[in-house]
Every structure is written in C-alpha cells, then in structure tokens.
Amino acid sequence: MNDRQGGAALAGAFHADVVRPLLARAMPGLRYAAARLGSGSDVLGLDDAMSRDHDWGCRLTLLVDDPDAVPGIDRLLERDLPARYGGHPVRFPVTWDAADTHNVEVATVADFCRSRLGVDPTRPPAVADWLCLTGQAVLEVTAGPVFEDTTATLAPARATLRHYPPDIERYVLAAWWRRVSQWMPVVGRTARRGDETGSRLLGARVAEDLCRLAFALSRAWIPYAKWRGTAFARLDVAPSLEGPLAAAVSAARWEDREAALAEAAELLGALQRERGLPTPDSVVTPFWDRPFRTIDEAVWAGLLADVRDPEVAALPPGVGSVEQWADGVDVLTSGDRRAALRAAYRAWISPAAAPGRSRPGPQDATGRDR
C-alpha cells in the first residue's frame, strides 16, 4: 500500500490482503459486498493529506443480504483483525464513536442504505422517498468503489439511485428554474436602491442555484458544499459555465452580474433543449416593465406540463426536493429526519390531488402575484 494513495485504495488493499482471506477461512461461501461507502472524502475520491487528521485508518464497508449473518461477521472481525495494516491503525476512535474498535461497517444492504438515505432502495422508492433524498446521501451509497460483490441487492440498489425517474426529474428541474426566477430580478433592484452588499449576496445565491441546476441537468448528484465546486468542475458543461458564474459573484456592477447570470441561464437552457426536454428558445425575459431580467415562466411550466405521474403533478410547483427548501445541516445529514419529512410531501399531494383543486399562480420572491 503506497502511503500517498487515498483512503479508497487503502480500503481495497485492506480487503484484499486481510478481510477477504479472513472471511474465506471462517465463512466460506458467504455472499457479501466489500466497498468503501458512507462518510468521508475518500468515498468521493477527493481526500488529501489533510483528510488524515481525523477518522483516518482502515475503513471498509461489508454488506450482506441476510441479516442473520451480520452479528457473526462483526464478532469475527473484532476477534481476528490485526491491530495495524500497512502502517495504518485498524482499531481507532472516530468522531461519531469514541470506542477503540475496528471500522469495518457490517450491515445488510437495506439497512446500510436506509441509514444513509432514510429509505430502502432495494424496494421501489415512492415519490415522497425520492424527494427526501439529498445528493450527498445518494453519493454515500453510489460514489464509492465496490471491490467485490456477490450480493443480490447492492448493484440493483445503486442502479436504482443513478438518477431521478423522469417525472420527478422534471419536477425538480422546474423547482430550480422557479427559484432562479424568484431571486434573479432582485439582484438589480437592491443595487438600484443603494444596497450593493445585498445585491452581491443575491447574485451569489442565484449563481449557486444555477450551479446546482447544472448538476441536475447533467444527471449528476450534488455533493455537500465542501466539494461542490470541485465536483462541478468535472461536469461536461462546467467549462462554458465557469466564466459566467465567476462573473456573477465578482463583477463590480450589478448590470454585469445580472448579464453573467443571464448568460449562465441561457447556457443551461441550451443544455435542457439538448436533452430533449421542453424549453423555449430563450429562457431569460424582462421582469415586468422594469430594467431587470428573470426566467421566463414557460421554462418551468413546460417541464411541469410534461409530468404524467398524478402524485408528482399534484405537488406544489415550486417546492422541489427537500434540499431545495431546507438547508439546515442537522436536517439534511440525517436520513431519519429527512424521512420524517415525507409526511409533508404526502400532505401536499393529498389535498392538491382532490378534484377541483387548482395550483397557485406564479409569484415573485415577495409572495405577490407578478
């Protein structure tokens, strides 16, 4: 094991040299998956020397289909794993567990996924399940390397999570466009009132939403904020978007910031058209008769008009997924807390789906009809 290699490489070598032979001797015929999944920058392949200042050592994920196999595997590992491997500790405390024990996580595929996602992707997720996922949670299940897999459920679960189903994707895309439409015209409005700081903050907020929209249109899950810009740079659309987004947060004049946001929005509109999704020829339009610009309502309305699933169609049009309306770390990083929010989606679906119920009209960021 090269000391300069990342945590995923360490996990793979630890499995090949230590864990696999141990399981083969003690539990021949065991069907399991060995992977580096869950928390940690190395799961995304983005760890570096600084990553080793905490939670560092021989970490591995062992998953099985049979829940009865979990206790025996855990006891075996606790008893027979060595103290160190390749100069790295095998037993060490981590930020969520002060015990000096091994950090090979053993679970069923369903339980592991549920701990990260709040839902079990080995069964078809419902509409509310999909909308309570975050990109980071999905990446903790899908982004890391799998070194060996003879389970019946891990590969199908990861395939299920590859991207949203089409109708939910349209609904989430529409919500991103709608968010941009609500805040984009206020970038100029605040500056015209002499609030340059407010204008810059709003410009950065819209730029971030456009960045996240770029992930959604690229069918890529959004990692948590620490690695968002790094992951964004890997998207195919990033080279054309980097300049406008940088200008949107750095330009001295509000007119230049707004122009940069408009350029980025049109580039994303072109990407949406390339994907075969309904998109007007131009996505940017004047805001009322004022000297500001926003997103044409036809952009998100056209996406929603394409939705056929009655539950998705019944949802409020601007809500989107949970990470589009909640940004608290203690909510978004907890699968159980996010799962509890399914009740909100069900409540929104049920009355909206009743006969005669109509959706509210478009509003600006103040809540007033445009």
C-alpha positions, 0 to 999 in steps of 0.5 A: 500500500503506497502511503500517498494513495487515498483512503479508497485504495487503502480500503481495497488493499485492506480487503484484499490482503486481510478481510477477504482471506479472513472471511474465506477461512471462517465463512466460506461461501458467504455472499457479501459486498466489500466497498468503501461507502458512507462518510468521508472524502475518500468515498468521493475520491477527493481526500488529501493529506489533510483528510488524515487528521481525523477518522483516518485508518482502515475503513471498509464497508461489508454488506450482506443480504441476510441479516442473520449473518451480520452479528457473526461477521462483526464478532469475527472481525473484532476477534481476528483483525490485526491491530495495524495494516500497512502502517495504518491503525485498524482499531481507532476512535472516530468522531461519531464513536469514541470506542477503540474498535475496528471500522469495518461497517457490517450491515445488510444492504437495506439497512446500510442504505436506509441509514444513509438515505432514510429509505430502502432502495432495494424496494421501489422508492415512492415519490415522497422517498425520492424527494427526501433524498439529498445528493450527498446521501445518494453519493454515500451509497453510489460514489464509492468503489465496490471491490467485490460483490456477490450480493443480490441487492447492492448493484440493483440498489445503486442502479436504482439511485443513478438518477431521478425517474423522469417525472420527478426529474422534471419536477425538480428541474422546474423547482430550480428554474422557479427559484432562479426566477424568484431571486434573479430580478432582485439582484438589480433592484437592491443595487438600484436602491443603494444596497450593493452588499445585498445585491452581491449576496443575491447574485451569489445565491442565484449563481449557486442555484444555477450551479446546482441546476447544472448538476441536475441537468447533467444527471449528476448528484450534488455533493455537500458544499465542501466539494461542490465546486470541485465536483462541478468542475468535472461536469461536461458543461462546467467549462462554458459555465465557469466564466459566467458564474465567476462573473456573477459573484465578482463583477463590480456592477450589478448590470454585469452580474445580472448579464453573467447570470443571464448568460449562465441561464441561457447556457443551461437552457441550451443544455435542457433543449439538448436533452430533449426536454421542453424549453423555449428558445430563450429562457431569460425575459424582462421582469415586468416593465422594469430594467431587470431580467428573470426566467421566463415562466414557460421554462418551468411550466413546460417541464411541469406540463410534461409530468404524467405521474398524478402524485408528482403533478399534484405537488406544489410547483415550486417546492422541489426536493427537500434540499431545495427548501431546507438547508439546515445541516442537522436536517439534511445529514440525517436520513431519519429526519429527512424521512420524517419529512415525507409526511409533508410531501404526502400532505401536499399531494393529498389535498392538491390531488382532490378534484377541483383543486387548482395550483397557485399562480406564479409569484415573485420572491415577495409572495405577490402575484407578478 
